[in-house]
Amino acid sequence: MQTLTVKTGRRTQLLDVTAQVEKAVSGAKISKGVCYLYVPHTTAGIAINECADPDVARDIEDALDRLVPKTGSYRHGEGNSDSHIKSVLVGGSQVVFVEDGRLALGRWQGIFFCEFDGPRERKLIMKLVAE
């Protein structure tokens, strides 16, 4: 198991971490297997989506902010209820297959660390299991 450090720069941010994860997979020298990704935070998540056009990530950020606004009739008193809700909507884990020593992502796919209460330094836990 490895823990990757992710530094976010905005309150809501989808940060492409594909290269970080690929580097760790490459260093593990496994040909085939599974890469489990887990975010141990209640106000962050992990997603797979298009990474070729950075506007897609910004569109998702904007859509989540419209869908779950920062202010609202929330009961949680810390001012980050929207962050918890966004985290539940996106999810805290992903599974990616490893084929020929590389992540088996689609042509336009990338892995995004999803920050909803930043900027912060966060953790992304990765577990590789060889076939």
C-alpha positions as CSV (number, residue, x, y, z in Angstrom):
1,M,0.0,0.0,0.0
2,Q,1.2,3.5,-0.9
3,T,0.1,6.9,0.2
4,L,0.4,9.7,-2.3
5,T,0.3,13.3,-1.2
6,V,-2.0,15.7,-3.1
7,K,-1.8,19.5,-2.7
8,T,-4.9,21.3,-3.8
9,G,-5.1,25.0,-4.6
10,R,-8.9,25.8,-4.5
11,R,-11.9,25.1,-2.3
12,T,-13.5,23.1,-5.1
13,Q,-11.0,21.5,-7.5
14,L,-10.7,18.4,-9.7
15,L,-6.9,17.8,-9.8
16,D,-5.6,15.4,-12.4
17,V,-3.4,12.8,-10.5
18,T,-3.1,10.3,-13.4
19,A,0.6,10.9,-13.8
20,Q,1.3,10.3,-10.0
21,V,-0.7,7.1,-10.0
22,E,0.9,5.9,-13.3
23,K,4.4,6.5,-11.8
24,A,3.6,4.5,-8.8
25,V,2.1,1.6,-10.9
26,S,5.2,1.7,-13.1
27,G,7.5,1.6,-10.1
28,A,5.7,-1.5,-8.8
29,K,6.6,-3.5,-11.9
30,I,3.4,-5.5,-12.0
31,S,2.3,-6.6,-15.5
32,K,-1.4,-7.3,-14.7
33,G,-3.5,-6.6,-11.7
34,V,-5.8,-4.1,-10.0
35,C,-5.1,-0.6,-8.7
36,Y,-7.4,0.4,-5.8
37,L,-7.6,4.1,-5.0
38,Y,-9.1,5.4,-1.8
39,V,-9.5,8.9,-0.4
40,P,-9.5,8.9,3.5
41,H,-11.3,12.2,3.8
42,T,-14.9,13.2,4.3
43,T,-14.7,16.3,2.1
44,A,-12.9,14.9,-0.9
45,G,-13.4,12.2,-3.4
46,I,-11.9,10.4,-6.5
47,A,-13.3,10.3,-10.0
48,I,-12.4,9.1,-13.5
49,N,-13.4,11.4,-16.3
50,E,-12.0,13.2,-19.4
51,C,-8.6,14.7,-18.9
52,A,-7.8,15.8,-22.5
53,D,-9.8,19.0,-22.1
54,P,-9.3,20.9,-18.8
55,D,-12.6,22.7,-19.3
56,V,-14.4,19.4,-18.5
57,A,-13.0,19.3,-15.0
58,R,-13.9,23.0,-14.5
59,D,-17.4,22.3,-15.8
60,I,-17.8,19.5,-13.3
61,E,-16.6,21.7,-10.5
62,D,-19.0,24.5,-11.5
63,A,-21.9,22.0,-11.8
64,L,-21.3,20.5,-8.4
65,D,-21.1,24.0,-6.9
66,R,-24.5,24.9,-8.5
67,L,-26.0,21.6,-7.5
68,V,-24.8,21.8,-3.9
69,P,-24.2,25.5,-3.0
70,K,-21.8,26.5,-0.1
71,T,-24.6,28.2,1.8
72,G,-28.0,26.6,2.4
73,S,-30.2,25.3,5.2
74,Y,-27.5,22.8,6.5
75,R,-27.5,21.6,10.1
76,H,-23.8,20.9,10.3
77,G,-22.3,24.0,11.9
78,E,-18.7,24.0,10.5
79,G,-19.6,25.7,7.2
80,N,-18.6,22.8,5.0
81,S,-21.8,20.8,4.7
82,D,-21.7,21.2,0.9
83,S,-18.2,19.6,0.9
84,H,-19.5,16.5,2.7
85,I,-22.5,16.2,0.3
86,K,-20.2,16.6,-2.8
87,S,-17.9,13.9,-1.4
88,V,-20.8,11.5,-1.1
89,L,-22.0,12.2,-4.6
90,V,-18.6,11.7,-6.2
91,G,-17.5,8.8,-4.0
92,G,-14.3,8.0,-2.1
93,S,-12.8,5.1,-4.1
94,Q,-12.1,3.9,-7.6
95,V,-10.7,0.7,-9.1
96,V,-8.6,0.7,-12.3
97,F,-7.2,-2.4,-13.9
98,V,-3.5,-2.7,-14.8
99,E,-2.6,-4.2,-18.1
100,D,0.9,-4.5,-19.5
101,G,2.2,-2.5,-16.5
102,R,-0.1,0.5,-17.2
103,L,-3.4,1.7,-16.0
104,A,-6.1,0.4,-18.4
105,L,-7.8,3.8,-18.8
106,G,-9.8,4.8,-21.9
107,R,-8.3,7.1,-24.4
108,W,-9.6,10.3,-22.9
109,Q,-9.8,9.2,-19.2
110,G,-7.8,10.5,-16.3
111,I,-7.9,10.1,-12.5
112,F,-9.0,13.2,-10.6
113,F,-8.6,13.9,-6.9
114,C,-11.7,15.9,-6.1
115,E,-11.2,18.5,-3.5
116,F,-14.4,20.1,-1.9
117,D,-13.0,21.9,1.2
118,G,-9.6,23.2,0.1
119,P,-7.0,24.3,-0.4
120,R,-5.3,21.5,1.6
121,E,-2.7,18.8,1.6
122,R,-4.5,15.5,1.2
123,K,-3.8,11.8,1.0
124,L,-4.6,9.3,-1.7
125,I,-4.1,5.7,-0.7
126,M,-3.2,3.3,-3.4
127,K,-3.1,-0.5,-3.2
128,L,-1.8,-2.6,-6.1
129,V,-2.7,-6.2,-6.4
130,A,-0.9,-8.4,-9.0
131,E,-2.9,-11.0,-10.9
